[in-house]
């Protein structure tokens, strides 16, 4: 037996969401720019097409029925997808090469989906990604090998665009609790000035006895070490892996740094494709910025 497919008009979905969000047909009519009677008629049409009521009519306003509540996430998804499609089609197509540098910390977390979405939305843009530490990224910008770079900065110098503040903290495995060892096994980068000036100094300032427990050259390896219980590790707060937790003052550990995540640019110029990718980076880091606010 064939399944009856019920068409759900996007205008009906928008009116439905407006009524659900405001709890009032009158307020919904103001939001969508229609008359109250037109919105009421749309809701009746939607309910008739589904064969069941979506709202309880109350003396003052309306409230969702169980079926109305079930429809809500689908209605939001449909209208959001339509808005996204309309925005994409209104945009002027971008084209050309863009070279971007990102820290290893965000190569697995913040940026993969955002970069993939940008490439899908602008297929004529050739994106080249370089994963490296901040100092080499800045040098690559100055040498005209990159157009944009996301870098860490622990100074108070202003001028570059701040995407967010993502402090570095000490991280330990919840199940292994290596921070309780004496001396504490610590994971660090090979020959890193930052580790010497910030990570090691933070341990010394707290008078925490430590030993080298793990050495590597990527934050991904540090996350593995922390998760496996090989050592505690200095990691950006937003990248703490599952099964691990931040060591706080209550544990006797201080924040390692309060690094700003900056967006730096090639001084040689820009292009619409570069600016489009810069907008994507701002959007990708917005949740981190909001969490830190």
Phi, psi and omega in degrees: 000128183292141177277131179285122178266123183262118179290133179245102183293139183295325177296322177296321179297318181294319178293320177301313180295321180297317179293317181296319183289324184266339183070018184206133177292323180296312179295323179296321179298320177296321183293316184268357177074035178233170177282160180299319181294324179294319179293318178301318179295321179296318179296319178297318178300317180295316179294322178295319181293329179269345178074025180197152181287145178253344181226145167272128177276118183253165177303325178231095178092198182223163176221147182293141168279176178300320179291325177297317178296325179293326182285334188309304183298328178291319179297319179295320181295317181296311183292324178295319179295320178295318178297319179295318179296318180297319179296319181294321182286335178282336183291146172287128182303136178263149180210159177113173181275146172223128180249121185233139175251135180226152177288153177302328182304325186256002182293337180250352189244286189285318197263337186305310181293324180293316179294321178295319179295321178296315180297323179290324182283330181232074185296341180275357176268128178265104182267128174244125183250132175242125178256121184196175176285167188296314183299314176296328178295316179297318178298322179293325175298312182294332180270009179061037176256351177223154175261324180222150175214133172265118186227159173271148178214122181258003180272175177259012181289133180256169178133318177275159181285127179269119178278321178188174170245123185229088186300148171270132183227161174280136186234138179229156174288134181294320185278332183266331176050051181294343179293348180272352180287154176229112356286162182283126173288129187238140174260132182220165175279151176300129170046041186265124174297323179297317179299319179294315188278337184239301185295305181295320180298322180297324177292317181294323179294332178267004180057043180263116177291135184216163174222156177289120180249342184197135176232142181199184178233015177222149178291332177299321178291324176297322178296320178298316180298316180295315183295324181279354180078022178280331183191162166277157186217147174275114184227151173299137185304324183287349185249015179299123185284163176300142181086003180234167177214162177284138172271123187251183177300329178296334177270354181095010182246144178257162173297135184287312176205169177238057187295139172272142174262115186253152169255113180250151188238154171293125181291353184281351179140184184217183179202164177304323180293319178295317179294325177296319178290325176298319177298320179297320179296318178301316180295320182295324183268354182303317179299325177293320179296319180292323180293328181276345184291000000 
